[in-house]
């Protein structure tokens, strides 16, 4: 037998009797490392007890689905025996009242020996689950007895009392004791989930708390045996034994003292006395566990602060403290469901995608997937980084809707995810909210291979450049912007695969937006006239910032009247969201409207209002484009006869500028270059720095006079 180091010294207690009791309990404790999700099993036990409070239950499909989910998701690890078989074996043990098993204390110690390989929370919850199944089977007979012939036959064969109503006070005592046992079990679970291996508690606090944990576990398990004994005593009970409690609705100590002595009276008194004792134990234990929890919260928060301040050898201690305090395999591969330890992330850049269990907006999440894991560039990086989804609920506890959302998305995403986010330490969750400033919008916190935070939120970088922003550190943002050019390829950036292909092919493209249907009809009428005249150009509706139901209606009209193409609603939202990311990213670098051409163009689109009923359009091909608005846009279309025949020579953008920009105030610019063989390309195009028009080429002969 291996006694844990923390339990090798006998804790102090209030009496020598309790000292001996604790010693006996510890002797029977030999954990083998097996794991049981005791919190979910306790929830299943509570569900059973909830159904025993009424004689006839109306089926509740939603409640049934929740119960099924809780039971099916109970995790057991480190043991070959199925959970159902374990509970069945223990239930048979607690129902047996063989004389050779001895008194209640001896039977309790036998049960402790049966549970020797489990942790303290698992011991208690397994005993409670075994009792709940026995009690639940009894109540199935009680609830079905009035309407089901099979239930009547089974009850008669077991010689159960036919007057179940007379037993209500006893059942009330069962419920009260079950509630007290559950409260104590929750305290034990809370203590066992504390990361006491990683954050050391004060020795005195630890000693006192563990002493109370041992005693609490003993009295809960002893109480399950007392309850099971009462269930066994109901078999072959005589009618006069039932009648004595027939007039009582909810027994108290005073009620029981006034009643004639009987096995039922004694049994109910025993249950209520245990409920009273467990109530006192719970109040003491709750206070002590809260003290431990508060101390650990303070120390763990400081440890996290220190970890992110100091330079680490690798990222393992940081990731372990964040996710693996109570679980050796806290992560999972969403695509395969495989359980993973934090060692899988060693020597990698780790991006923590923190969001609500249902990430919003969905289209943004899908675009991030496309631009990271589904992007060809990702494979060139040879898996040098991983994204880990960290769902954080809106409140301190998880709702059923949030759990369902997590189940759906965790089985759909190609990333890694925290496997059981509801088990994350509350200190870690609060650290994410307070230190990383997580509110409602998703954030992407980037950790380098040593666990240092290199970017507190890289979500804008991921939306703007995708994998091209690797390693997603804040230090490379300026470099990325300095290398960037404002053109159709960057503006659209794979928002829509078809448009991306058109841009790569150098096709003429016009994207536009307006909320005025009359303007849209007029605009597309003129554009169709241009295409009929021979200029090939794709026209696509892009809506406006923060698209609403109005944009949906406009898109439906455009489609039904075949006015032009249009971006899908989700892609439209994503296009404008990406522009907002651009503006935010540039402004964080202290760029201004006067010094940054890209920012000017982005702001002009984002701040475009449509109150005057006039729309906007961006036309271009390849690396060049021009933005036009309102009357100036319509003037351009009306002047197609002026610039249309110059598209072949000047290109679409050059031809448009030729028609719109006045030339009277322009002073011609000349560039004189000495002739050298092979220097000048006959097909080369030179653009004027002033008007951006193509310059004509002349030959200049000049006397070479040298003095």
Secondary structure, 3 states (H helix, E strand, C coil): CCCCHHHCCCCCCCCHHHHHHHHHHHHCCCCCCCEECHHHHHHHHHHHHHHHHCCCCCCCHHHHHHHHHHHHCCCEECCCCCHHHHHHHHHHHHHCCCHHHCCHHHHHHHHHHHCCCCCHHHHHHHHHHHHHHHHHHHHHHHHHCCCCHHHHHHHHHCCCCCCHHHHHHHHHHHHHHHHHHHHHHHHHHHHHCCCCCCCCCCHHHHHHHHHHHHHHHHHHHHHHHHHHHHHHHCCCCCHHHHHCCCCCCCCCHHHHHHCCCCHHHHHHHHHHHHHHHHHHHHHHHHHHHHHHHHHHHHHHHHHHHHHHHCCCCCCHHHHHHHHCCCCCCCEEECCCCCEECHHHHCCCEEEEEEECCCCCCHHHHHHHHHHCCCCHHHHHCCCCEEEEEEECCCCCCCCHHHHHHHHHHHCCCCCEEECCHHHCCHHHHHHHHHHCCCCCCCEEEEECCCCCEEECCCHHHHHHHHHHHCCCCHHHHHHHHHHCCCCHHHHHCCCCHHHHHHHHCCCCEEEEECCCHHHHHHHHHHHHHHHHCCCCCEEEECCCCCCCHHHHHHHHHHHHCCCCEECCHHHHHHHHHHHHHHHHHHHHCCCCCCCCHHHHHHHHHHCCCCCCCCCEEEEEECCEEEEEEHHHHHHHHHCHHHHHHHHHHHHHHHHHHHHHCCCCCCCCCCCCCCCCCCCCCCCCCCECCCCCCECCCCCCCCCCCCC
